Amino acid sequence: MLTRRDCIKSAAAAAGSIAFPFQLVHGQTATLLAREIPSSGETIPIIGLGGAGSFGRLADSGDIETLREVMRTLYLNGGTVFDTAEAYGPSEGISGQLAQDLGIEEQLFWSTKVNSAKPEWGPSYPDVTQQQIQDSFDRIGKSPIDLMQIHNLGDIKTQLPMIQQLKDEGRARYIGITYDTPDRNHELIQAMRDETLDFIGIDYAVDNPAAAETILPLAQDRGIAVIIYQPFGRTRLWSRVAGHQVPEWAQEFNANSWAQFFLKYVIAHPAVTVVTPATSKPTNLIDNLAGGIGPLPDSAMLRRMEEFVAALPSAG
Ligand SMILES: NC(=O)c1ccc[n+]([C@@H]2O[C@H](COP(=O)([O-])OP(=O)(O)OC[C@H]3O[C@@H](n4cnc5c(N)ncnc54)[C@H](OP(=O)(O)O)[C@@H]3O)[C@@H](O)[C@H]2O)c1
């Protein structure tokens, strides 16, 4: 099995201008912040990695060596949470295979998802869901899987009992529901109130703070862990800040890059358990992981961050 010590050298090489993992850049070992999963008390590192977006595109391109360095960089810098899904195409199979090659599949915290039900599957779609679940086990090579979610609300009535059964049988440690469509907020809120969920997965970002109104406080009340998706709005925030420097005052909470600025905004909310930005680059992953170290902005600073980003002249 790969140890964190074993893989430092090659990941450092892949990291380019950031020559070493951040704990060496900073001259001492720094520990990623971790948060508790309310339903168990288990803690997980607050920054993870997303398997869609640019990571998914890299998987589509078949650039296995770069993907291997990304996975290795996650692990050697203390990250464990990897968010994937059947719907992400080759991404889940390749990341599962790479983790097994590196001998780290058991150490990672795998969050995967059953597909939203598709009308063309007809009445047999529970069988399709069962097959997808089995395919995820085969691809990831770990049992129990850490977290099995229903993708984008799916068909909660049919699919939630299926993943609950997985949990009851000890084949999934946690279960949850994800969504990314603000016009279906009410469905997520209803499920959070009515069902027993360990996790939800939602979008939240400095320019997309709506979840802080109802969903995040409700998660705290109901003891549901929260995975944050799209902390950069995919390309949206990068376009917004293109050509602009991170403000000087962000040093007050040790944000040295825009990625750290955006991630610290997200994880400052106490309901947030983990955030899984996607990246296809080891250097960017190190940057992101460094966003999970040190002080976080307070509520006055959070408002300042929102206002600052909102006031930036749009690149377009
Ligand atoms: N409903 C759902 O279940 C759902 C919905 C959406 C997303 N998700 C999950 O959440 C993950 C994250 O969302 P996302 O992939 O849509 O978008 P995202 O994480 O907000 O943004 C990813 C983009 O940011 C860039 N980036 C990452 N780190 C950077 C850095 N340090 N500096 C500069 N650029 C950086 C990436 O490019 P580079 O590759 O060049 O770094 C990529 O273009 C997904 O991969 C997926 O796992 C789940």
The ligand as a Gaussian input file, in Angstrom:
#p B3LYP/6-31G(d) Opt

LIG

0 1
 N      -26.007000      17.441000      -7.869000
 C      -24.821000      16.892000      -7.799000
 O      -24.686000      15.751000      -7.379000
 C      -23.611000      17.681000      -8.213000
 C      -23.755000      18.828000      -9.011000
 C      -22.610000      19.542000      -9.361000
 C      -21.364000      19.127000      -8.929000
 N      -21.248000      17.988000      -8.170000
 C      -19.926000      17.562000      -7.652000
 O      -19.199000      18.704000      -7.218000
 C      -17.938000      18.744000      -7.868000
 C      -17.483000      20.189000      -8.042000
 O      -18.323000      20.900000      -8.923000
 P      -17.898000      21.301000     -10.413000
 O      -16.899000      20.332000     -10.894000
 O      -19.145000      21.444000     -11.186000
 O      -17.308000      22.767000     -10.306000
 P      -16.300000      23.556000      -9.334000
 O      -15.602000      22.641000      -8.411000
 O      -17.045000      24.722000      -8.784000
 O      -15.250000      24.167000     -10.381000
 C      -14.329000      23.391000     -11.048000
 C      -13.515000      24.338000     -11.962000
 O      -12.638000      25.124000     -11.154000
 C      -11.296000      25.012000     -11.652000
 N      -10.396000      25.015000     -10.505000
 C      -10.355000      24.106000      -9.475000
 N       -9.434000      24.455000      -8.571000
 C       -8.843000      25.586000      -9.035000
 C       -7.800000      26.418000      -8.548000
 N       -7.206000      26.170000      -7.376000
 N       -7.428000      27.496000      -9.286000
 C       -8.030000      27.769000     -10.475000
 N       -9.042000      27.014000     -10.996000
 C       -9.438000      25.929000     -10.280000
 C      -11.258000      23.703000     -12.389000
 O      -10.308000      23.766000     -13.429000
 P       -8.898000      22.976000     -13.355000
 O       -9.188000      21.576000     -13.699000
 O       -8.080000      23.681000     -14.375000
 O       -8.362000      23.115000     -11.962000
 C      -12.673000      23.606000     -12.973000
 O      -12.762000      24.322000     -14.189000
 C      -18.179000      17.973000      -9.170000
 O      -16.976000      17.584000      -9.767000
 C      -19.045000      16.838000      -8.663000
 O      -18.248000      15.876000      -7.991000
 C      -22.352000      17.268000      -7.805000

